[in-house]
Amino acid sequence: TVVPTGGERCGCGNRGCLETVASDTAFARRASTRLGRSLTVESAIELAQSGRAPLAAELRETAEHLGLAV
């Protein structure tokens, strides 16, 4: 499912697939950008859950894309 036309390249080769904006890896990529270091999905989720990193905006953006797709 293509959400943002011409968006980021997906693992399948297309651009703008839902998983590029509304998945755990999309959240981890946003968190990595925000914090300026590479994070795994697990570490990004743990940082968000523990409150050790301010990632509410990144979670919200991921959820908004998912909501639009649904």
N, C-alpha and C positions, 0 to 999 in steps of 0.2 A: 504494500500500500504506500503510494507516494503521498507525502504530506507537504513538505515545502518543495515546490517545483524548482529544480536546479540546485537542490541542497547538497549537502555533503555526500561524498561517494560512500556507498554501502558495500559491505562484504560481498554482496551478490553482483556488484558491478554497476548497478543503477545509481541514480542520484536522488536524494531526498526520501528514501524509504523510511517508514515509521520507526524502525529500530535505530535509525541514526539520531532521532530526536526524543524518543519516548521509551527508553529502555534503561536497564541498570548500567550498561556500558556508556550510554549517552550521559547519564547522571555522573558517572565516574570521570568522564572526559571534561564535563563542565566543572566539577570539583577540582580536578587537576589544574585546569586553567585558572580558576579562582585562587588556588593556593600556591600556584607557581611550582608545582612538583608533580611527578607522575604518581598516580594512585591506582590501586587495583579497585575493582568494584567493592570487594569486601572491606577494604580500608576506608573507602569513601563513605560507605554506609555506616561503618562503626564510628567514624568521626562525626557524622551527622547525628546519629542516635545518642552519642555520649555528650553532645553539645560542645565538644572541643574545637569545632570549626564552624563558622557561621555559613552554613550551606542551605539555608531555607530558600533563598532565591533560586538556587540551582534545582532544588527539589520541586519547587513551584513551577518552574519553566518546564521541567520534564513532565509533570502531571498535566499542565495545560495542553501540551502537545497531544498527550494521550487522550485527554477529554475531547479535544477537537476532532480527533480521528474517530472516536466512538460516536 
